Amino acid sequence: MEQKLKPGWSYRLKLAAIVLTLLSLTAFSGWGIYAVPAPVVDRMLEADLRKEATQLGKQVTSHLKDVQATFQTGFVGGHDQEFLELLPATSDIYRFKLFNADGRVFWSSRSSDLGSVNSKPYFDTVIKQGNIYYKHEEKPLSEVEDFDGDAIHASGPQTRHVAEIYTPIIRDGRFLGAIEFYSDITDVRNLFIDRVRLSLFILSTVALLAFSVVTLVVFRSNRRQVQSLRGRAAKERELMDEQLRLAREVRLLGELNEWLQSSRSLDELFDMVSRFMTHILPESEGSVYVYSNSRDVLDGCASWNGGTHKSHIHPEGCWGLRRGRTYEFGASEIDFVCEHAEPHDGRPYFCFPILAHGETVGLLHLRALEGRDKCFHKSRKLAQLCAEQISMAIANVRMRDQLHDQSVRDPLTGLFNRRHMTETLRKSISRSQQTGAPLSLIAVDVDHFKKFNDTHGHDAGDMVLRAVGSAMEQECDRDEIACRIGGEEFMLILPDNTQEDAMTRAEQLRQAVEGITVRYGEKSLPRITISVGVANYPAHGTMPQDLMRSADDALYEAKDKGRNQVQVAGKIDPSSGRGDQTGVTTPSIAKISAKS
């Protein structure tokens, strides 16, 4: 016989089912809060550490004097040694090693690693194939730098999470070696895990509360009330999402401005732009162009989010630049495609002229990603703010470069000035002291320059100085610099040049100047000649002022002997290799003369 439930029991059973469901969800969410974050955070950290290791690898190789020679020979010079020792203090790594192609450690921040060989299979199968290898494991405190004995024996965790990343070094398709970085990620890992757990806890709590409210409303309210509550909740979520989005955009714009203002070069600036724009405008791909010095074309500088940029574009090929304001393709019934946007697939795009101090300096081009057209159109205001930030940063970098160039350059000849020459000579002497590399100094003076000014005028004299400066600049190679130290006096700093090399270079310069023809008006000026003095470190001085004085003394000796010739300071003692500072002229074999 079928039994019927008493009134009220049906409601109680449903309520019990709801309570059981809530308990089950609570238990499941609690398990997820503690089980899910760690793997997720580890994957996020791995991705970030791989990128950071790539950047650190580039930083190390860019500072090494000769990357290929260093990894092939295993020899690290003094300058490179200083940089490598300072790297852990200026980055998040606490230890790193340099491997040659055979897996042998030839340099390490921990001396006990030297000479060890990595024979693990991944070194051949992963690293030698040009791929980054990442390993995360827990290590005892005793194996991690920056932990003293008290920390090791104190209570608390005795292990640290350490990430080891191998970055291969490839040059011209050849595997030269690898760099292994050690990073202690314990603190940041725990911080992120705690934050993720807190976020999951909040989201779980909110979800459970929302589920309870919605469930009770379903049982106690009619369909219209439920729909009204759902609509209100959707609007609140949209409002919250909008507020969170605006807060995030403001924060990212502030960070972008701070980083861009601290950039030291345009290359560094555009690298920052690429990284930030990926996060600020994720719904679009983009690129940046900047006017070349000639102002006839724009050079492609950076792109992001799958976008590409051309090497050069013409300003007439962009409707935004031609019309002097932002151009939005896809906002009108009739649109025209910019030349630099070809080939075009119909997706909407923006062209923002980048202005600095009222002058157009470049172009910011943004194109919607596939299926993101609606979000892309809403981002116009934010993109405009980004363009303004970029324009101010470009103006600041260029102004800083111009001011620096003006402070070290002679305005007439474009050569370096005396201040820069003294500073460079001091650094060159310090380098020679450390490495034993030769160093020579050449002093140059234009013969009878006063006659040029008195006979033909100061404009003609300036043309003569420019011609001599141009000849000296053409003689420079690598780290060699030409300077005008005042009037008609010039100097050449020649690192890695012996006295014999400098004498040969000086004679080549003298002949080059002698062969110059300077036209002033409708006539040619008289032949230009120079007197040259050569000094060598350390034979003729170990201090900048001593070396300059020796070169000047040799220069005056060349003038006393009739001008238009090369003289070497002092007399070289073959037995000691030191200079005799008695002012004796060089042997005849060292005198290179071409008197007119």
NORMO-V51789 format. One record per backbone hydrogen bond with DSSP energy under -1.0 kcal/mol. NH is the residue of the N-H (numbers start at 1). CO is the residue of the C=O. E is the energy in kcal/mol with one decimal. If there is no record, write none. Layout:
# NORMO-V51789
[[NH,CO,E] [NH,CO,E]]
This chain:
# NORMO-V51789
[[9,6,-1.9] [12,8,-2.0] [13,9,-2.7] [14,10,-2.0] [15,11,-2.6] [16,12,-2.5] [17,13,-2.3] [18,14,-2.2] [19,15,-2.5] [20,16,-2.7] [21,17,-2.3] [22,18,-2.6] [23,19,-2.6] [24,20,-2.5] [25,21,-2.6] [26,22,-2.7] [27,23,-2.5] [28,24,-2.6] [29,25,-3.1] [30,26,-2.6] [31,27,-2.2] [32,28,-2.5] [33,29,-2.5] [34,30,-1.3] [35,31,-2.0] [36,32,-2.3] [40,36,-1.4] [41,37,-3.3] [42,38,-2.5] [43,39,-2.0] [44,40,-2.2] [45,41,-3.1] [46,42,-2.3] [47,43,-2.1] [48,44,-2.3] [49,45,-3.2] [50,46,-2.3] [51,47,-1.8] [52,48,-2.7] [53,49,-2.9] [54,50,-2.2] [55,51,-2.3] [56,52,-2.8] [57,53,-2.7] [58,54,-2.3] [59,55,-2.5] [60,56,-2.8] [61,57,-2.7] [62,58,-2.3] [63,59,-1.3] [64,60,-1.4] [70,66,-2.4] [71,67,-2.3] [72,68,-1.9] [73,69,-2.6] [74,70,-2.0] [81,77,-2.8] [82,78,-2.2] [83,79,-2.0] [84,80,-2.8] [85,81,-2.3] [86,82,-1.5] [87,83,-1.1] [90,86,-1.0] [94,182,-2.2] [95,182,-1.0] [97,180,-2.1] [98,107,-3.1] [99,178,-3.3] [100,104,-2.2] [103,100,-2.0] [105,116,-2.9] [106,98,-2.3] [107,98,-1.2] [109,96,-2.2] [113,110,-2.2] [114,111,-1.4] [115,105,-2.8] [116,113,-2.0] [118,103,-2.6] [123,120,-1.4] [125,121,-2.5] [126,122,-2.1] [127,122,-1.9] [128,123,-2.0] [130,127,-2.2] [131,126,-1.9] [133,166,-1.8] [135,164,-2.4] [137,162,-2.1] [139,160,-2.9] [141,158,-1.9] [143,140,-1.6] [144,141,-1.5] [152,148,-1.6] [153,149,-2.1] [160,139,-2.9] [162,137,-2.8] [163,183,-2.8] [164,135,-3.5] [165,181,-2.2] [166,133,-3.0] [167,179,-3.1] [169,177,-2.9] [171,174,-2.4] [174,171,-2.1] [176,169,-2.7] [177,169,-1.0] [178,99,-1.3] [179,167,-2.3] [180,97,-2.1] [181,165,-2.7] [182,95,-2.8] [183,163,-2.2] [185,161,-1.8] [189,185,-2.5] [190,186,-2.8] [191,187,-2.5] [192,188,-2.5] [193,189,-2.6] [194,190,-2.7] [195,191,-2.3] [196,192,-3.0] [197,193,-2.9] [198,194,-2.8] [199,195,-2.9] [200,196,-3.2] [201,197,-2.9] [202,198,-2.8] [203,199,-3.1] [204,200,-3.0] [205,201,-2.9] [206,202,-3.2] [207,203,-2.9] [208,204,-2.9] [209,205,-2.8] [210,206,-3.0] [211,207,-2.7] [212,208,-2.4] [213,209,-2.9] [214,210,-2.9] [215,211,-2.4] [216,212,-2.6] [217,213,-2.6] [218,214,-2.3] [219,215,-1.7] [220,216,-1.6] [221,217,-2.4] [226,222,-1.9] [227,223,-2.3] [228,224,-2.3] [229,225,-2.6] [230,226,-2.5] [231,227,-2.6] [232,228,-2.4] [233,229,-2.6] [234,230,-2.2] [235,231,-2.1] [236,232,-2.4] [237,233,-2.4] [238,234,-2.5] [239,235,-2.6] [240,236,-2.7] [241,237,-3.0] [242,238,-2.5] [243,239,-2.5] [244,240,-3.0] [245,241,-2.6] [246,242,-2.7] [247,243,-2.6] [248,244,-2.4] [249,245,-2.6] [250,246,-2.6] [251,247,-2.2] [252,248,-2.7] [253,249,-2.6] [254,250,-2.3] [255,251,-2.4] [256,252,-2.9] [257,253,-2.6] [258,254,-2.2] [259,255,-2.6] [260,256,-2.8] [261,257,-2.2] [263,260,-1.2] [269,265,-2.2] [270,266,-2.7] [271,267,-1.7] [272,268,-1.9] [273,269,-2.3] [274,270,-2.2] [275,271,-1.8] [276,272,-2.6] [277,273,-2.8] [278,274,-1.1] [279,276,-1.1] [280,276,-2.8] [281,277,-2.2] [284,281,-1.4] [285,367,-3.0] [286,304,-1.4] [287,365,-2.2] [288,302,-2.3] [289,363,-2.6] [290,299,-2.2] [291,361,-2.4] [292,297,-2.5] [295,292,-1.3] [298,313,-3.0] [299,290,-3.4] [300,311,-2.0] [301,288,-2.7] [302,288,-1.1] [304,286,-1.9] [307,304,-2.0] [313,298,-2.1] [317,314,-1.9] [318,315,-1.4] [322,318,-2.3] [323,319,-2.1] [325,320,-1.3] [327,351,-2.1] [329,349,-2.7] [339,317,-2.3] [341,338,-1.0] [342,339,-1.4] [349,329,-1.1] [350,366,-2.9] [351,327,-2.0] [352,364,-3.2] [354,362,-2.6] [356,359,-3.1] [359,356,-1.6] [361,354,-2.9] [362,354,-1.3] [363,289,-2.7] [364,352,-2.7] [365,287,-2.7] [366,350,-2.0] [367,285,-3.2] [368,348,-2.3] [369,283,-2.3] [372,369,-2.1] [376,372,-2.2] [377,373,-2.1] [378,374,-1.2] [379,376,-1.0] [380,377,-1.1] [383,379,-2.7] [384,380,-2.4] [385,381,-1.9] [386,382,-2.0] [387,383,-2.3] [388,384,-1.9] [389,385,-2.2] [390,386,-2.6] [391,387,-2.4] [392,388,-2.1] [393,389,-2.0] [394,390,-2.6] [395,391,-2.2] [396,392,-2.2] [397,393,-2.5] [398,394,-2.6] [399,395,-2.4] [400,396,-2.5] [401,397,-2.5] [402,398,-2.6] [403,399,-2.5] [404,400,-2.2] [405,401,-2.5] [406,402,-2.5] [407,403,-1.6] [410,415,-3.8] [414,410,-2.3] [416,482,-1.8] [417,408,-2.0] [421,417,-2.2] [422,418,-2.7] [423,419,-1.9] [424,420,-2.7] [425,421,-2.8] [426,422,-2.1] [427,423,-1.9] [428,424,-2.5] [429,425,-2.4] [430,426,-2.1] [431,427,-2.3] [432,428,-2.3] [433,429,-2.3] [434,430,-1.6] [435,431,-2.6] [436,432,-2.5] [440,494,-1.9] [441,535,-3.1] [442,492,-2.6] [443,533,-3.1] [444,490,-2.9] [445,531,-2.0] [446,488,-1.4] [447,529,-2.3] [452,448,-1.1] [453,449,-1.8] [454,450,-2.9] [455,451,-3.0] [456,452,-2.5] [457,453,-1.3] [461,457,-1.8] [462,458,-2.6] [463,459,-1.8] [464,460,-2.0] [465,461,-2.3] [466,462,-2.4] [467,463,-2.2] [468,464,-2.5] [469,465,-2.7] [470,466,-2.6] [471,467,-2.1] [472,468,-2.3] [473,469,-2.4] [474,470,-1.9] [480,477,-2.1] [481,493,-1.3] [483,491,-2.7] [484,416,-2.4] [485,489,-1.2] [486,489,-1.1] [489,486,-2.6] [490,444,-3.0] [491,483,-2.3] [492,442,-2.7] [493,481,-2.3] [494,440,-2.8] [496,438,-2.4] [502,498,-2.7] [503,499,-2.3] [504,500,-2.1] [505,501,-2.6] [506,502,-2.8] [507,503,-2.2] [508,504,-2.2] [509,505,-2.4] [510,506,-2.6] [511,507,-2.5] [512,508,-2.3] [513,509,-2.6] [514,510,-2.2] [515,511,-1.5] [516,513,-1.7] [520,523,-3.1] [523,520,-1.4] [525,518,-3.5] [531,445,-2.5] [532,565,-2.6] [533,443,-2.6] [534,567,-2.3] [535,441,-2.6] [537,439,-3.1] [540,536,-3.0] [541,538,-1.2] [547,543,-2.7] [548,544,-2.4] [549,545,-2.2] [550,546,-2.3] [551,547,-2.1] [552,548,-2.5] [553,549,-2.6] [554,550,-2.2] [555,551,-2.0] [556,552,-2.8] [557,553,-2.0] [558,554,-2.0] [559,555,-1.9] [560,556,-2.7] [561,557,-1.7] [562,559,-1.5] [563,558,-2.3] [566,592,-2.4] [567,532,-2.3] [569,534,-3.1] [573,578,-1.8] [577,573,-3.0] [580,571,-2.0] [590,587,-1.7] [592,566,-1.1] [594,564,-1.3]]
